[in-house]
């Protein structure tokens, strides 16, 4: 990875770390699918304006749009919904910690779908990472907390699949901004009928100004801008590299949460995070070997 890749990765971790805080604010007033639709829908509008302003053409071709639809499902619709559900029961910091398992799922997906070798260090990293999750789940006070952690793990697994799938777009010649727009536009189209059917937004109370502000932040910063950086890193450094951002996200989320007076994780959460960190360190060492 180049210095520019690392700079983009750190910035992306801040944008996605903030997304957990935005969602934590939103779950108090909005249903999960409504949060996701607002996030991807507003993000789509932002990029809809950005593409022509920057002189970038729309994505073209049935194969490209089919790949973008799968990306929208794996990288937006499924994980955004699962995290919105999970954050109704756990803090933003804990959700961000569990999200740090994404590189482990990325490696497993690479092994399954591309036959990429794991090796001893990588297997050790995967084992350490999931051991950290086991510590957090084994000390969870309630079944609701455990269920929320499972939702976060499923979301991380979906992100891992998306990181592998996203490499197809690089081979199709899709530019980062085109990919960002295409995937969130597709996820908007996919989730809209479900949101109308399940949440029935016309029956919900009008959100407060604070909720509107959080929705604008998660859509513009944590979605539109974040996915522009995401696809730029995928195109430059690959799937495993982009998945490493999830280790930086908890640090960003915890720091911002503490600054805003949020709830800090318990010691066993930090112990679990330490094992996840060890697992990721082993994976990175194997990558450099």
N, C-alpha and C positions, 0 to 999 in steps of 0.2 A: 504493500500500500504506500502511496506517495504522501507527502506532507499535506497536499490539498485534500486527499481522501480522508486523512485523519481530522483535518479541520472541519470538513463537511460532516464527518461522523459525530464529532463532539457537538456541533450545532444541532444536528438531528436529534441527539439524545436530549438536549434541552427542550426542543419543540415537542418531542414525544413524552418527555417527563412531565411537561406542562399539561399534556392531554389528560393524564390521570387526575390532575387537580381540577381541570375543567369539568370532567365527567363526574367527579365527586360532588361538585356543586350542582350539576344538572340532575343527578338521580333523585335529589330531594323534591323536584317539581315535575319531572317528565318521565314517561315510560321509556324503557330501553330502546324499542324500535323507533320511537319518535326522536330520541337523541341521535341515533345513527342516521336516520333520514335527514335530520337537520344538518348534521355534520357533513355528510357526503353531498347533500343537495346544495348547500351554500358553497362548499368547496368546488363543486362543479361549475357554479356560476362564476366564481373567481377566475378559474382557469379558462373558462369560456371567453372571458374578456381578455385574458393574458395572451392567448395564442395569436389572435390577429394583431394585437398591439406589438408583439415581438416578431411578427412576420413568419410564424411557424405554421405550416399547413396542418389540417386535421389528419388524424390517423386514417389510412385508407386500406381497403382490401378486407374481404370476408375472413381470411385466415388471421389477420391482425386483430380484427374486432372480436373474433372468437377467443383468441388468446387473452385479450384484455378483459373479456367477460369472466373467464376463469380466474384471472388475477383479481378482479373486483370481488369475486365471491370469496376467494381464499385470503386476500390481504385486507379487505374492508368489511364486507357484510358479516361474515362469520365471526372474526375476532372482535370487531367493534361491538357487536351485539352481546357476545359472551362477557366481555369486560364490563359493559354497562349493567348486565345482570349481576355479575360478581361484586361490583362496587356498591351494590345495594346492601351488601353484608360485610365487606371488609374495607380497610382504608386504602387510599391511593398508594401509599408507600408499600404496603404488602402486595397489592396487585402488581406494582412495578417490579418488585423482587421476584415474584413467580414468573413474570414475563421474561426475566433474564435467562430462563431455560430455553429460549428460542434457538440459540446456536446448537444445543443438543439435539433438538428435533430436526434442525437443518442437516446436521451430519447424518442422522438416521435416514432422512429422506434422500440425501445424496447416495447413501449406501444402497437403498432399496431401488431407486429409479435410475441411477447412473452406474451402479456397481463400484462406486468409489471406495477404495480400501480404507478401513478405519485404523488398524494398527493398535499396538499396545497403549500408547499414550492417549490416543483419542478414546479408546474404550474406557480407560481409567478416568478420563475427563467426563465422559457420559455418566459413568457410575457415580462419581463424586457429585455431579450436578443433581442427579435424581436423588442421591442420598440427602442433599440439602433440602429438597422438596419434601422428602419423607419426614425429616425432622420437623418442618413447619406443620405438616398435616397431622403428625402424630401427637403434637402438643396443642392442636386446635381445640378450643374450649367447647365448641358446639358443632353439631352436624351441619348447621347452616354455614359455618365458617369453612368446614371441609368441602362442602359442595361449591362454595365460591372459589376455593383454590382449584378444584377440579375444572371449573369453568375457565379459569385463567390458564390452566395447563392445556386445555383443548384449544384455546385461543392461540397460545404459543405454538402448538403443533400446526395450526393452520398457517401461522406466519412462516414456520419452517418450510412447509410445502410451497408457499408463495415465493419464498426466496429462491427455491430451485426452479419453479415454473418461470419466474421472471427472467431467467437467463435466456429463455426462448426469444424474448422480445429483442434482446441484444442482437441475436442472429437474424432477426427480421428487419433490422435497420431502423427500429422505432426510437425516436429521440426521447430523452428523459421527460420533457414537458408534455409530449404527445402521450407517453405511457401514463403519466400522472393523471392527465385529463381523461384518457380513455378508461382507465380502471375505475375512477370514482364516478364517472358518468354511467358506466355499466352497473356499478353497485347501487347507484341511485335508482335506476330502472328496475333492478331486481328487488329492492327492498320496499319500494313504494306500494305495490299492491298488498304486501304483507302488513305494512304499517296501517294502511287504511282499513284492512280487515280486522286486525287484532286490536290495535290501540284506539281506533275510531277517534281521531284527533278533534273532530268537531264537538265531541262530548267533554273534552278536557278543559280545565281552567286556563286562562291566559297566563303565560309565564311572566315572572317578575322582570324588571329591567336587568337585575343581576344575572338572571338565567339567560336572557337574550345576549348579554355581554359575554358570558361563558360560551354560549353556542357560537357566537361570531369568532371568538378566539380559537376554539377547537377546530372550526371549519377552515379559517384562513391560515392560521399559524401551524396547527398540529396536523392538518390534512393537506391543503393545497401546497403550501410552501414545503412542508415536510416530505411529501412524496416526490416533489421535484428533486430534492436532495437524495432521496432514497434511490430513484432510478439512475441518477448520475453516478452514485457509488456502485450500484449493481453493474452498470455498464463498464465502469473503470476497474473494479476490484473483485467482483464476483459475489456468489451467494453467501459463503461462509463469512467473508469480510463484513457484509452488511448486517449479518445476524449478530455480530459482536456489539452493535450499538445497544443491544438490550442489556448488556452488563453496565453500560454507562447510564442508562435511563433511571435505575433506582437511585443512583447518587444524585442525579438532577432532581428527581421527584421528591426525595427525602429532604434535600437542601431547600428547595422552594417551599415544601410543605412546612418545614420547621420555621422558615422565615415568615410564613403566613399564620403561624400558630396552630398548625395541623397536628394530628395524632402521630406520634413516633412509633415505629415498630417495637415489639417486645424483644428481650434478649434472645429468645429462641428463634425469632425471625432473623435476627442478625447472624446467629450461628448458622442457620440454613443458607443465608446469603454468602457467608464465608466459604461454605462447601461448594456452592455454585461457582463462586469466584475461582476456587482451586480448580474445579473442572474446566472452566474456560481458559485458565492459565495453561493447563496441560494440553488443551486443544490448540492453543496458539503456539505453544512450543513445538507440537507435532507439525503444525503447518510450516514453521520456519526451518524445521530439520531437513 
